[in-house]
Each structure stands twice: as structure tokens, then as C-alpha cells.
Amino acid sequence: MMKNLVLSACLVVTTAGSGLAQPGLEIRPKKFDFGSVAKNSTLVPQFWFVSTGTDTVRISDIKTGCSCATMPLEKRHLAPGDSMKVGLYWDVGRRVGGIARGPGVFFEGGSEPVHLLLTGMVISAPDAAKPVSIKPYKAELAHIAGNSIDSVGLTFHNHSDEELHLRVVSYPVNECELDFPTVLAPESSTTGYIKIRPEFADSEFKRSVTVEFSDEKRSRMTIPIRRKFY
């Protein structure tokens, strides 16, 4: 009888423990490659933080490993099933070559942080990049002494002898409309545009957009976007 009572008590404790609410956090996408980026660029990828558990996610810290990268949050608590878009601001500096960063997001109840993997290649001459170069390689939507630059034209030059397709692989930039060509003819130039949306004309912001080409290597390039008042 005593053995049966002990066994029953253990079953009750086990069952109760298995029913405890647990937080869970998923970040989408978890990996991102910026491709080629210009020196002194600020990359601003955006991610979705999704609460996938049965308890509220309480974010305690975000460590990027460098003061060059920050990840501000609009809130630190996510109820089960809730989500929010989060931007990371990464100043890549002047060093040319491969870059990588692995921010870690810590939350209460998580056995380990959720890590991102961000990679890219800083180049010194983006206007000569292959197979496609983009000029200008930064979109400056400036507002100077009452004169507002609300649209920037970009020249996409296909240096290869094959037709290439272009697609945007980053999350949409809410503040801007992108009017990019989808097909680049061989050895030719095509113009695309980045235009600020009227409702954001009085706002300062930094964003970036990453495009991918259909060459064998699936080459990518990231264009920084900045709206600044002078």
C-alpha cells in the first residue's frame, strides 16, 4: 500500500510539472547574408520576434558583441502568440573584407539565448562590383534648408553577358517605396528608384535594403538608406 501511495504522489508531481507554462522565442529570419556592402555603411536588417511558448516572453538582455551594433526594443514582454518587428543597427566601419556578427537574445526561462547569424562582405569600390554594380550605393534622402530630396535614382549596371533577374530579399522598408527593375539585360544599365512615402517625409530614419541577383553565386548587395534633416 505504501509503495502505491509513493508511486501515485510521484505521478501527480510529474504531471503537474509537465503542465507548467513555458516561454519560447523564435526569431525570423535566424540567418541573413547582406552580400556586398560599402565601407562606412549602416546596415539595418529587420526581424520578427515571435512568442511561440505558453508563457509570456520577458526579454532580459540583447548582446551584440560590439558597440557598433545595437538592437533597440519597443517592448520587452511578448504574450504567447504575440510578435513584434525589431531592427538591428550595424555600423560596419572602414575595414574591408568579410564581416560577421551573432547577436544573442536572452529571456527569462530560456535555457540559452536565441542567436542570430549575420554575414557580409565590405568592399572598397561598390561602383565596380561584379556581376552588378549600383550607383549611388547609398540612398541619401536629405532635407536641407527647406529643399527636400524625396526620391533617389539608382543605376543598376549588369557587367555580365547574361540576363540577370533582381529580387529584394530583405523585409520591406515601411518608410519607402522601391521601384527596382526585375530584369537586367546583359552589359547594360537600368534605373531604379527609392522614394520616401509622404507620411514619413517629416521623419528621420536609417534603413537598408538587400537585393539578390540570379547569377550562379546568387550574389547580393545591400543599399543603405538614410533620411536626415540638415
N, C-alpha and C positions, 0 to 999 in steps of 0.2 A: 504493500500500500504506500509506504513512504517513498519508494523508488518511483511509483507512478505520479505522486504529488510533485516531486522534484522535476520529473520529465515534463509535466504539464506546465509548471512555472517557467521552465526554460522556453517552452514553445510560445507562451504568452509574451515573454520579453523579446524573443526573436521576431515575432510577428509585429509587435508594436514598433520595434526599431526599424523594420523594413518599410514601415509606413510613414516615416518621418519625411517632411518636405525637404527637398534639396535644391539649392540654386544651380543653374547651369548657364554657361555663356558661350555663344558661338559668334565668331567674327567673320563677316563675308565681304570681300574675299580674304582668305588667310595668307595668300601669297600674291605678290604683284611685281612685275618687271616693268620699269619705266623705259627701258631701251636707252637710246642716246639722249643725253641732256647737256645743255650748255653750262659752262662754268658760271658760278655766282647765281645760280638759279634757286628759286624756292619751289619745291615740289609740294603739291597739296592734294594727295590722294584722299578719297573719302571711303569710309567703310560703314557697314551696318553692324551694330552691336545688337544681338538678338538674345533675349532671355528664354532659354529652352528648358529650364527646370521647373520644379513645382513650388519653389520658394523665390522670394524677391532677390535679385542680384544686387549686392551692395559693393560697388567698386571702391576699393581702398587705396589703390595707387596705380600709376602707369609709369613704367620705367623705359625710357628710350635708349639709355646708354650714352647720351651725349646732349649737351646744351643746345646743339644745332638742330635738334628735333623736339617739338612739343606736340602734345595731343590734348587740347582743352576739351572739357566735357560740359554740356549744357545741364546735365543732371548726373547723379551718381547712383541712383536707385532705378532698377528696372523690374517691374512686376512680371510675373510669369506670362509669357506670350507677348510682352511689350518689346519694342525695338526703338533705336534712335540712330541717326546718321552722325558719324564722327569724322572730323577732318584731322589729318596729321600735317604739320608744317615742318618741312625739312629743308634747311639751307645747306646745299651741297658744297659750298665753298669753291676754292680755286684749284684744288688738287684734281689732276686729270687721271682717269683710269676707272677701274671697277669700284663700285660702292655697294655697301650692304648695311642694312640695319634690321634689328629684330626686336621691336618693342614688346614688352610684356605687360599684360593687363592683369592685375591682382584683384581678387574679390573674396569677400568673407565666405567661408565654407568651401572654397575651392582648394583642392589638394595641391595644385600648382597653377601658375599663371597661364593665360592663353597668349601664345606668342604669334606675332606676325613675321613674315619674311619679305623684306623689300630690297630689290636689287636694281642696278642700273649701271650705265657707263658714261662718265663725264668726259666730254670731248672739247677740244680747244677751238675747232673750226666747224661748227654745226652747219654753216652755209655751204660746206663742201662734203657733207655726209653722203654716204652711199648706202643703198641704191637711190634714196630720195633725200634731197636737202630742202629745208624750209627757210624762207627769208621773208620778214624778220623771224628770228627763232624765239622771240619773246613778244607777247602782245601787251603793249602799254596803252591802257585806256585812261589817259590822263585828263585832268580838268585843271587848266592853267588860266588864271586871271579871266574867268568868265568864258574861256574858249574850251569847249568840251569835245574830246575825241571819243566818240561813242562806237566807232567801228574801225577795225584794223584789217587790212587786206594782207593775206599771206600767199606767197608764191611757192607752190609745190613743184619742184623740178625733178623729173624722173630721169636719172642718168643712165638707166639700163636700156637694153634693146628689146625689152619685153613689156607688154601691157601689164600694169600693176593695179590691183584694187586696194582701196583705202577703207579702213573702218575704225571707228572710235571704240577703244576697249576700256576706257575708264568710265566711272559713273558720270551722268550728265552734270554739267555745270549749271546750277539753277539760275545764276545771275546773268548768263549769256546765252545767245543763240549761236549755234555753229552751222555755218553754211559751207561745208567742205565738199570737194569733188569726191566721188566714189570710184572713179576710174581715171588712171593717169596713163596717157598714151606714151609709147616709147620715145625716149630722148626729147621730151617736150615739157613745157611749163603750163601749169594751170593755177588759177587764182581761187582762193577760198577766203572766207570772212569769219571773224569773230565779232559779234555785235552785242552790246550791253542791252539788257531788257529795260524798258522805260521805268519800271517800278524800282530798279536798283541804281538808277542814274545818280542818285544823291548819296550813294554808299561807297565806302572804301572797302576793298577786299583783295585777297590773293587766292588764286585757284590755279589749277593746271589741267591740261587735257592730254591724254596719251592716245596716239594713233598707231595702227599696225598696218604693214604692207604685205602683199601676197607673194613676196619673193620666197625663195627656198628656205631662208633662215627666219622667215616671219619677223622681219626687222621692225623695231618700234622706235618711236621718238616722242618725247614729251615736251609740250609747249607751255611755259609758264604764262599766267595771265594776271595782270595787276591793274586795279582801279585805284588811283591815287589823286588827291587834291593838292595843288601847289598854290 
